[in-house]
Amino acid sequence: MEFIHTDNLPAPERLHEDLCWFHHHSPLGRSTLLIYATERDFLSAPKSFAVLELSGESAPEIHQMNAADYLQQLDPENPLTTGLYRMTLDESTEILLLLSQQSALEITCQTHQLKTTLYHCADSQQALQQYLQTA
């Protein structure tokens, strides 16, 4: 098993450390929102953020650590760079890896769904608030 790039989700911004903000919005803790800054083209100056909903039978398991420490645990033959990756563990569980130059965010969940992309937000916290006001 190895991580593969997630081509179906917006790529995270590579130069920005404001990668994510979490909010457990289900009373049962079965759904979590992940908001991260997305890659922009040269014409889109305002920041944009992707909103992912992570869910499953149990609450998503989230671990954040130093990127260099995390990468040491992986296969040195298949080095990863910054980006968003996915690994399927079994038919119902996957790991999403949001990797920046400084940190690695590993999320074990059963499903993920892109809810929306938000524009003109100052940071991920503002993007979260804007999403919750419209959801």
N, C-alpha and C positions, 0 to 999 in steps of 0.2 A: 504494500500500500504506500502511496506517495501523494503528496499535495500536487494539485493541478490548478492552473489559473482559472478563475471564474469569469468566463467570457460573457455570461448572461447578467452580470451585475456591474454597475458603474465602478470604474477603477478609482482607488483612493488617491488623493493628492499626495505626491511624493515629497514635496518640500515643506509640508506643514505638519506639525505635531498634534494639532487639535483633531485627533482622529475619531474620537467617539464620546458618546454620552449615553448612559443607560437609564432606562425608566421601566420598572416593572409596573405595568398598568392593569394586570389581571389580579383580582383578589386572591386567586389561587396560585399566583406566581407562575403560571404556565406560559405566559407570553412576555417577551422582553423586546423593547425597541433598541436598535443599534443605529446611531446616527454618526456618519463619518463624512469628512470633507472629501469631495470628489475632484478628480482631475479636470482642469479647465483648459479650453483652447485659448489661443492668444487673443481672441476677441472678447472673451467673457471675463471681464475684470471682477465683477462681484463674486463672492464665494458661493459655492453651491454644495449642498449636502444630500446624501442618499439616506433614506429612512428604510431600514429593514425590520421586519417583524420576525422574530425567532420564537418558535413554539414547539410543543410536544407534550407527551404524557407527563413528563417531569419538567421542572424549570430548567432552562438552558444553564449549562455549567460554564462559567467564565473565569479564565485565568489570564492575568497580564504580567509580563516579565520583561526583562531586558532582552533586546533582540539578539545580541551576541550570545548571551547565555542560552537562549532558546535554540538558536541555530546550531550550537555545539551538539545538541542532542540529536540532530537530524543527520541524514546520510550525507557525508562530505562529497560523495560522488555526484550528488544532485543538488547543488547549492541554490538557495532561493534568494531573490532580490525583493525589494519593497513591492507590495501589492496585496491583492486579495486572493486567497487560495481556498480550495475545498478538498476534503478527503472523505470518501465514503467508508465508514467503518463496517456497517452491515446494511441490510435492506431498509432499516428504519432510523439509522443514526449517522450523522455526519459531523465533521469538524470544519469550521470556518476559521481561517487564519488571516488576520489583518496585520500585516507586517510593515513597519516603518523602519527608518534607519535607527531609531532609538528603542522602540518597543515592539513586542509581539503580543497580540491579543488572540487567544485561542478560545473558541466558543464551541462547545459540544451541544448539538441540538438535533431535533428530529426533522424540522422543516424550517425553511427561510423563504420569505417573500418580500420582494421590493414593493413597498407601499407607495412611495413617491420620491421625487427629487425636488428639493426646495432651493430657491435662488434668493440672492440678496440678503443673506443672513450673516451677521457679524461673527458668530461662532456656533458650535454644535448645540450649546444650551439654548440659544435663541431659536435655532432650527427646531429643537424639541418642543419648545413652547409654542412656536407657530404651528407645528403639526398637531399638537394636542388641542389647540383652539379650533382647528378646522376638522378634526376627526370626529 
